[in-house]
Amino acid sequence: MLRITDLRIRIFRNGTQIYGFGYDRSTAPYVRSPGNVWHFFASPGITKDDDIRLEISNVYKKVHYSSVNVLLNEMYSGSPDALYRMVFAKHGFSFVVGIFVFFLGLLELCTALLLVFLKRHKTKDLFYGAAFTISSGIWFSIQFDILPLLVPYPAFIGSLDMYGLYFMGIFFTLYISTYTTGRRRMTLMAYSIFQAASVIFVEARQLAGKIDVYDTSFYGSNILMGALAVSLLALVCERRKRRRSFSTAVLFSVLPVAAGGCLDILFFWGNHYNANLWTRTGFLIFVSVQWGIVVWQFKRNADAAAETQSMERALIQSRVAIMLSQIQPHFLYNALAAIKALCAKDPETAREAITRFSKYLRGNMDSLSHEPLITFDRELAHMKNYLYIEELRFGDDIRVEYDITASRFLIPVLTIQPLVENAIRYGITQKEGGGTIVISSAETEMGYLVKVSDDGVGFDPKRATNDDRSHVGIENTRKRLETLCGGSLSIRSAAGGTVVEIFIPRRKGQEPGVRSV
């Protein structure tokens, strides 16, 4: 039994041919090689006194010494059953590892499809990783000698070997590109396109009858080594630039592959039999590490999804709480009572008050269905409707001043009103003769600043007020600012009044003075 890879062989005993392979056998269309196969023949019996001549000829222009070495190192004699058992005993475990890698790739592909079904983003790396792992599993299985023994199609196995090598390089580069940014990612994408173009060029030449795919084994190996080198360099630069944990883990998992590939290239150039031992070992380490990363990433995505759903529920509950906290029964009764009193003595003012009151109610109800962020202009208009009703009730005890120098920015819905309401209820209406509320906005280098200040009696901001609903409203406002726009809320209060500041950072890509909606 002989392990034959792209060779024609004749064996002569005492000048008489006792075996031949690759000369009279018909090959598959577009493939000149007899293929990649284990082959058997019945020996007529050979003694130490016989003159044995082994004639080996290469199918292609350049002699593939590695194929010759494989033949000389994998030549056995014995009964067929014993030879089968010997091959499985020698290469069976490695073959199982290759099949295991292949099924890992299929499992990774199913994971990526599941995430797409669940409408999770950023699954591109899983698809590229799955394609690379599947290609690696196929290539491993061929290199470990069992697949050529089980599949009786030599030309197919030979072509699958080379295409597996090409696609490993393509998907490996694409996979590594997902862990890089900027010019490093563009370089890896360009190299992937170059590899894909090489496959198309080889296939076109094969269909034209000029070459076949296995004639490019040396070229394909160099392209794969180039993919390793480019990917390794990109990861080193990415780590120096950003120092992300993912890129660091991937970098150290690529190092065994790069080292193994370099060693095997040296063995190949030195005409030593090695059967890509170190490349296979390096890729096995890489696939194992990447699968660990996939499991961790899947768990992180699942945790993030659960956290997102929890935040969405909290936001919905927060909106309901905001609406209920703004439309308080005592405010409704007092507003309606004030409008009723106006109907008799000042119908025009009463008509305007009803209009403002209905707009106020509509604004609160719309907060449940509108987008979470609105323009500051809309928020200010809603707050003025609220103040109009309060001014009807308290008359000259409430004085409002505005200092609006910036309004072209976004703010969470119903953010200003609870601050103004607290200023009225716990500040200026508790002071004899009332007081003044000042509402201001300004643009800073880092974002936007909104202030609501009053000259009322003040309070201790570290202690909750005796109105739990008001306290919950302030806390809801603070949390929504942090969650929806990365903002913050601070309160300063003393005997002479209270100042509440809201800071909203500038959104990414937004220039000063430019509105981003």
C-alpha angles and dihedrals in degrees: 000000000000133000105225127188117179095325137124112220138190126180120198128193114198090339095311120111110238098170139022133176133178099018106081098022116104113235130212118273115279091013121100096182121091084227141230112312151128109245132196133203134173111246118221088216127277128214131192089255094060121102106234123191122187114200115195123180127180120230095218135057096257118057111240101216091184089063090051091049091050089053094049093046096044102049116120140169131206141083117327094245092049091049092051091050090047093052092047092047091051101041105015098097092048090049091051088052089053092050089047090054090049092053090045086059091051090049090050090050090052089050091053092049090049091053090050089051089051088050094242117159130225098044095134092097090054092053093048091045091049092050091049093048092049091049090048092050092052092047092046091052092054093046091051090062100231098096093057087052094051100040112061096203107098098179092048092050091048093051091044089054093056097040089049088055092050095046092046088060094046097049093038090058093045091049094051089048090066089065094052135068140206120359091354091062092045090052092052092047090051091051090050090054089050091053092048090049089052091055091050091048092050092048092049091050090048093052088049090055095242099113139347126230096258090056086072098057094118091046092047092050091052091049089052091050088049090053090052092049095047092046093048092050092048092051092048090052091045092052092049090049102043110004094212117173093233095053090047093052092047091047094056091045090054094053095075090049093051093046092047092048092051091050093050092048089054090050090048093051090045091054092238123148108246107135092217090292098160095041090053091048092048093049091048090054090046094050091048093051092045092051089053089052090049092053091048092046092049090052091048091050090049091050091047091050091051091047091049092052090048091051091048091053090047091050092051091049089045091054091050090048090049093051093048092045091052097047097055118174095236091053092050092049094046093045093050091046091052092049091048091054090050094052092073102041104026113019094172092055089044090053091051091046091053090050092050092044092052090049089051092052091045090051092054093048092047089057088076095058106026125089114282092243123055134170118277088239091062092045090050092050091052092048091052090057089055092048091050090061093046091050089054089055101043101028115192092358087084119060120176127197127186130207103175113168098151128038106145097099139088126255133176113270116264095015103128100041099067089051092051091044091054090048089055099041100040101022126035100016089056089057122081109252093015124249149232132283118204119200115190139167131190140173120238133185091263100037142297132323124205121187131191110187134169137183095224132124095290128215143217106275091199091065124067116243121243088257107078091188092059092048091051089049092056092047091048089052091051093049094046091051091053095044103040103038109003091252132146139217126210131180128205118182137169139154091287098055146293134277122197117190127196120193120195115186119226112265119246112277093012114130122211111281094013121117118225115198 
